[in-house]
Amino acid sequence: MSLIEVKVPDIGDFSGIDVIEVNVKLGDVIEEEQTLMTVESDKASMEVPSDLAGTVMEIKIKAGRQGLARRRDRARRSGGGRGR
């Protein structure tokens, strides 16, 4: 099993984003397109989906964290779960 580091996507012109909600916890088996978290900038909010199926092995952020820099780490998960 290898760890895949997931990045916060670009949601527009912003200097930072807030993590509104983390929708997974350690050990969760997730599917492709499942929502991992909800983030918000001063211009937009969005649910961030997983691009792979797997198991959540590490979470580096918490809900309520403010000012994440663009493209900063948000979670890690391994392959080998349900789905592809």
C-alpha positions in Angstrom: 0.0 0.0 0.0 1.3 3.4 -0.8 0.3 6.8 0.6 -1.2 9.3 -1.8 -1.0 12.9 -0.6 -4.0 15.0 -1.5 -3.7 18.7 -2.2 -6.2 21.5 -1.7 -7.4 22.5 -5.1 -7.3 26.0 -6.6 -10.7 27.6 -5.9 -9.9 31.0 -7.4 -7.8 34.1 -6.5 -7.3 34.0 -2.8 -4.6 34.3 -0.2 -5.9 31.6 2.1 -8.9 29.3 2.7 -10.7 28.1 5.7 -11.5 24.4 6.4 -15.2 24.4 7.3 -15.7 20.7 7.7 -13.7 17.5 7.5 -16.0 14.7 6.3 -13.7 11.7 7.0 -11.8 10.2 9.9 -8.9 7.9 10.3 -9.6 4.4 9.1 -12.6 5.4 6.9 -12.8 3.5 3.6 -13.6 6.1 1.0 -14.8 5.8 -2.6 -13.9 7.9 -5.6 -15.8 11.2 -5.6 -16.7 11.0 -1.9 -16.5 14.4 -0.2 -13.3 14.7 2.0 -13.8 18.2 3.3 -15.5 21.5 2.7 -13.3 24.6 2.2 -14.2 28.3 1.9 -12.4 31.4 0.7 -13.8 35.0 0.7 -15.1 34.3 -2.8 -16.2 30.7 -2.9 -16.9 27.5 -1.0 -16.7 24.0 -2.2 -16.8 20.3 -1.2 -13.5 18.7 -2.0 -14.0 15.1 -3.5 -11.5 12.3 -3.4 -10.1 11.4 -6.8 -9.3 7.8 -5.6 -10.8 5.1 -3.5 -8.9 3.9 -0.5 -8.5 4.1 3.3 -7.8 7.3 5.2 -4.4 6.8 6.9 -3.5 10.3 8.0 -5.3 13.7 8.3 -3.2 16.8 8.6 -5.9 19.4 9.0 -8.8 20.2 11.3 -12.2 21.9 10.8 -11.9 25.5 11.8 -8.3 25.9 10.6 -8.0 29.3 8.9 -5.7 30.6 6.3 -4.4 27.5 4.6 -2.0 28.4 1.8 -2.9 27.5 -1.8 -2.1 23.8 -2.6 -1.3 22.9 1.0 -1.7 19.3 2.2 -5.1 18.3 3.4 -5.2 14.5 3.9 -3.5 11.3 3.0 -5.0 8.0 2.0 -3.7 4.7 0.7 -5.0 2.7 -2.3 -6.5 -0.7 -2.1 -10.0 0.2 -0.8 -13.3 -0.4 -2.6 -13.7 1.1 -6.1 -11.0 1.1 -8.8 
